[in-house]
C-alpha cells in the first residue's frame, strides 16, 4: 500500500480517509490512477480531483459512499455506473435495517478495497471471460438468520461469501482462539478467498495444473472429508516443514489459498515500508544479514529472491516493534523451504499473468 498526502496542505493521509484531518478537504480514491486525491466541489454534485495525476478531471462519489458512507472510491464522470470499481463487485450486502450491520459492512468494505487495490496493481483479471467457465469476481456479505444454518464463508463459481459476523472483533477473536490460529483478520479472510477464485481462473484446466499438483498435491482428494479430518485430528505434527500455516495442511486447495494470502501479505507490507522510505541498518556486526531496503523491491515486478531477502529483515523488525507494545507478532509465521517454494510458484503465476 502506498502512502498518500493531502493535495491541499501536504499532510499525511491514509487510504481509507474521506477527509484531511488537518485542512478539512474531502478525499477520494481514484482507482484508475492509483491515487488518493483531495477533492473540490464542482457543478452538478461532481468533484474536481486536485491530485496532479488527475489533471483536474471531474468525478462522482460512489453511491455506497454518498448514501451509506462506506466507500471513498470515486467514479469518473464519463462512467454510467453509479458504483466504483470495487463496490460494483457486490452481489449482496447485509440488511442495513439490522443494528450494527452498516458498521460491519463498512469494515468489510475497507478490507475488500485493500484486496482490490493489490489485484489492480498486479493486473489480475476480475471480469468474466465470455464463452468460458471463468466467471467474474464478485462478493456477497451476509448475516446469519435466526432458525437457519449459519452462513458459511467461502468461494463458489466466482462468488466470495463472507459471514459479516467476522467483522465483530470479539467474535473473530473468539474463533481465532477456538481454532488455535495465530492470525485471523478480515483482510486475511478476503485474501484467502480471492485465492480460491484465482485457482479456478489461473490454474484449473491450464498448463500450470500438473506443476501445481506436483507442488501442492492432488485437488481431487475429497474436500469435505479433508476438512472434517483436519478439524477432528488437527494438522500433522510436522506441518511447519511443509506449509505456511496449519490450515494449509487441510487440503491442496487450502494450501494454495493460504500461500496466496501470505504472498499478498508480503508484497503489501513491503510496498508500504518502501513508501515510507524505511530501511534497516542494524549496528551490531552480527546483524549484517538483517539489512534491508524495501525500496529496491517495492515494484510489483521485482524478483522473488530479492523480495524475500528484504522481507525477512523487515518482518523481524516489525515483529519486534509489536512486542515492544505488548502486541502479538505482526507476522506470526515461520517460512520453511517448502513454503517458500510454494510462494515462489504463486509469484511466477502472477508475473506470467501480468506479462500476458
Secondary structure as UniProt FT lines:
FT   STRAND          4..5
FT   TURN            7..9
FT   STRAND          12..13
FT   TURN            15..16
FT   TURN            21..23
FT   STRAND          26..30
FT   TURN            31..34
FT   STRAND          35..41
FT   HELIX           43..45
FT   STRAND          47..49
FT   HELIX           52..54
FT   TURN            55..56
FT   STRAND          58..61
FT   HELIX           63..68
FT   STRAND          73..76
FT   TURN            77..78
FT   TURN            85..86
FT   HELIX           87..89
FT   STRAND          90..92
FT   TURN            96..97
FT   TURN            99..100
FT   HELIX           101..121
FT   TURN            122..123
FT   TURN            130..133
FT   STRAND          138..142
FT   TURN            146..147
FT   STRAND          154..156
FT   TURN            157..158
FT   STRAND          159..163
FT   HELIX           164..167
FT   HELIX           169..178
FT   TURN            179..180
FT   HELIX           186..198
FT   HELIX           199..203
FT   TURN            204..205
FT   TURN            207..208
FT   HELIX           209..216
FT   TURN            219..220
FT   HELIX           223..233
FT   TURN            237..238
FT   HELIX           239..241
FT   HELIX           247..250
FT   HELIX           252..275
FT   TURN            276..277
FT   STRAND          279..280
FT   HELIX           285..290
FT   STRAND          292..293
FT   HELIX           294..297
FT   TURN            300..301
FT   HELIX           304..324
FT   TURN            325..326
FT   HELIX           337..355
//
